[in-house]
Amino acid sequence: MALRGVWQLQKLIVSYCNWGGSSRGIRAFMESQLPAFKEKNPQLEVITELNRGHHPFLKGLYKNKNERVVCIKNMTPDDIHQCATRLRNALGRKVLKLKTRHVTKHPSVQGTWTTDLQM
């Protein structure tokens, strides 16, 4: 996704095995859909690396120095295209667990509202 008009994903690394069965989908994706994906995303540097004997994965490197790795073993080319599009659309931020159910800038002085009345 673009943050203030700047795409956040810099590099997409496609790692695959040219022999393994779990890489069958990524090999088909590289032949059929990867050239069109590169054409539609000229801002993105797509690197393919041969990693023999390992399961395939997509690694996204973002401008804020974060990276996301998605395992794509035994996926179809359409599923892999969807994963690559999700990596492109992500901002690269770390996912944070919320401490409360609601997030507010000005918390209540009296405390949070609850349904059980304690008298």
C-alpha beads as a LAMMPS data file, in Angstrom:
LAMMPS data file: protein, C-alpha beads

119 atoms
118 bonds

1 atom types
1 bond types

-500.0 500.0 xlo xhi
-500.0 500.0 ylo yhi
-500.0 500.0 zlo zhi

Masses

1 110.0

Atoms # bond

1 1 1 0.000 0.000 0.000
2 1 1 1.160 3.488 -0.571
3 1 1 1.771 5.644 2.466
4 1 1 1.581 9.299 1.418
5 1 1 1.948 8.240 -2.212
6 1 1 5.060 6.101 -1.644
7 1 1 4.920 2.316 -2.018
8 1 1 6.339 0.689 1.091
9 1 1 7.457 -2.634 -0.386
10 1 1 10.922 -2.285 -1.913
11 1 1 11.937 -5.850 -2.745
12 1 1 10.058 -9.073 -3.251
13 1 1 12.302 -12.127 -3.024
14 1 1 10.891 -15.322 -4.540
15 1 1 12.743 -18.378 -3.238
16 1 1 12.000 -21.772 -4.771
17 1 1 13.419 -25.210 -5.519
18 1 1 13.684 -26.375 -9.138
19 1 1 13.226 -30.025 -8.152
20 1 1 10.842 -30.274 -5.169
21 1 1 7.145 -30.997 -5.480
22 1 1 6.149 -28.287 -3.023
23 1 1 7.582 -25.704 -5.457
24 1 1 5.404 -26.825 -8.367
25 1 1 3.003 -23.914 -7.928
26 1 1 5.716 -21.251 -7.705
27 1 1 7.419 -22.579 -10.848
28 1 1 4.114 -22.299 -12.730
29 1 1 3.580 -18.821 -11.237
30 1 1 7.021 -17.694 -12.413
31 1 1 6.307 -18.831 -15.962
32 1 1 2.771 -17.489 -16.290
33 1 1 2.021 -14.645 -13.868
34 1 1 5.303 -13.223 -12.579
35 1 1 6.207 -11.248 -15.756
36 1 1 2.801 -9.528 -15.702
37 1 1 3.176 -8.852 -11.955
38 1 1 6.576 -7.217 -12.604
39 1 1 5.080 -5.124 -15.401
40 1 1 2.207 -3.880 -13.248
41 1 1 4.563 -2.992 -10.371
42 1 1 7.579 -1.148 -11.827
43 1 1 8.380 0.357 -8.397
44 1 1 9.030 -3.134 -7.047
45 1 1 12.315 -5.013 -7.385
46 1 1 11.518 -8.713 -7.834
47 1 1 14.373 -11.134 -7.195
48 1 1 14.173 -14.883 -7.790
49 1 1 16.592 -17.134 -5.983
50 1 1 17.092 -20.854 -6.344
51 1 1 17.108 -22.535 -2.938
52 1 1 17.437 -26.269 -3.579
53 1 1 15.951 -28.699 -1.083
54 1 1 13.849 -26.124 0.796
55 1 1 10.194 -25.152 0.686
56 1 1 9.358 -22.045 -1.361
57 1 1 8.606 -18.703 0.252
58 1 1 8.022 -15.049 -0.557
59 1 1 9.963 -12.453 1.402
60 1 1 8.974 -8.803 1.349
61 1 1 11.500 -6.137 2.362
62 1 1 9.939 -2.800 3.305
63 1 1 11.264 0.757 3.505
64 1 1 11.054 0.789 7.305
65 1 1 13.599 -2.093 7.465
66 1 1 10.969 -4.707 8.343
67 1 1 10.495 -7.921 6.448
68 1 1 7.651 -10.390 6.084
69 1 1 8.057 -13.995 5.029
70 1 1 5.158 -16.043 3.643
71 1 1 5.503 -19.795 3.111
72 1 1 3.906 -20.817 -0.181
73 1 1 4.483 -24.553 -0.265
74 1 1 1.903 -26.562 -2.231
75 1 1 -0.026 -23.426 -3.282
76 1 1 -1.567 -22.829 -6.682
77 1 1 -0.297 -19.964 -8.880
78 1 1 -3.458 -17.947 -8.140
79 1 1 -2.916 -18.296 -4.382
80 1 1 0.709 -17.244 -4.780
81 1 1 -0.354 -14.195 -6.805
82 1 1 -2.756 -13.287 -4.003
83 1 1 0.040 -13.626 -1.399
84 1 1 2.363 -11.450 -3.472
85 1 1 -0.369 -8.822 -3.843
86 1 1 -0.984 -8.863 -0.091
87 1 1 2.711 -8.337 0.584
88 1 1 2.724 -5.438 -1.887
89 1 1 -0.334 -3.849 -0.283
90 1 1 0.926 -4.190 3.306
91 1 1 2.610 -1.283 5.053
92 1 1 5.283 -3.458 6.649
93 1 1 4.403 -2.493 10.186
94 1 1 4.664 -4.990 12.994
95 1 1 1.360 -6.337 14.242
96 1 1 0.776 -5.168 17.812
97 1 1 -1.558 -6.850 20.254
98 1 1 -3.968 -4.383 21.811
99 1 1 -3.993 -4.264 25.603
100 1 1 -7.620 -3.176 25.835
101 1 1 -10.664 -3.686 23.668
102 1 1 -10.880 0.003 22.838
103 1 1 -8.190 2.497 21.940
104 1 1 -8.654 6.130 22.890
105 1 1 -6.445 9.190 23.171
106 1 1 -8.310 10.483 26.213
107 1 1 -9.154 7.678 28.646
108 1 1 -12.044 8.205 31.010
109 1 1 -11.221 9.632 34.423
110 1 1 -13.995 7.563 35.989
111 1 1 -12.826 4.294 34.450
112 1 1 -14.283 2.133 31.732
113 1 1 -17.983 1.416 31.631
114 1 1 -19.136 -2.093 32.533
115 1 1 -22.560 -3.735 32.575
116 1 1 -22.361 -5.303 36.048
117 1 1 -23.299 -2.981 38.835
118 1 1 -21.476 -3.504 42.077
119 1 1 -23.129 -2.098 45.124

Bonds

1 1 1 2
2 1 2 3
3 1 3 4
4 1 4 5
5 1 5 6
6 1 6 7
7 1 7 8
8 1 8 9
9 1 9 10
10 1 10 11
11 1 11 12
12 1 12 13
13 1 13 14
14 1 14 15
15 1 15 16
16 1 16 17
17 1 17 18
18 1 18 19
19 1 19 20
20 1 20 21
21 1 21 22
22 1 22 23
23 1 23 24
24 1 24 25
25 1 25 26
26 1 26 27
27 1 27 28
28 1 28 29
29 1 29 30
30 1 30 31
31 1 31 32
32 1 32 33
33 1 33 34
34 1 34 35
35 1 35 36
36 1 36 37
37 1 37 38
38 1 38 39
39 1 39 40
40 1 40 41
41 1 41 42
42 1 42 43
43 1 43 44
44 1 44 45
45 1 45 46
46 1 46 47
47 1 47 48
48 1 48 49
49 1 49 50
50 1 50 51
51 1 51 52
52 1 52 53
53 1 53 54
54 1 54 55
55 1 55 56
56 1 56 57
57 1 57 58
58 1 58 59
59 1 59 60
60 1 60 61
61 1 61 62
62 1 62 63
63 1 63 64
64 1 64 65
65 1 65 66
66 1 66 67
67 1 67 68
68 1 68 69
69 1 69 70
70 1 70 71
71 1 71 72
72 1 72 73
73 1 73 74
74 1 74 75
75 1 75 76
76 1 76 77
77 1 77 78
78 1 78 79
79 1 79 80
80 1 80 81
81 1 81 82
82 1 82 83
83 1 83 84
84 1 84 85
85 1 85 86
86 1 86 87
87 1 87 88
88 1 88 89
89 1 89 90
90 1 90 91
91 1 91 92
92 1 92 93
93 1 93 94
94 1 94 95
95 1 95 96
96 1 96 97
97 1 97 98
98 1 98 99
99 1 99 100
100 1 100 101
101 1 101 102
102 1 102 103
103 1 103 104
104 1 104 105
105 1 105 106
106 1 106 107
107 1 107 108
108 1 108 109
109 1 109 110
110 1 110 111
111 1 111 112
112 1 112 113
113 1 113 114
114 1 114 115
115 1 115 116
116 1 116 117
117 1 117 118
118 1 118 119
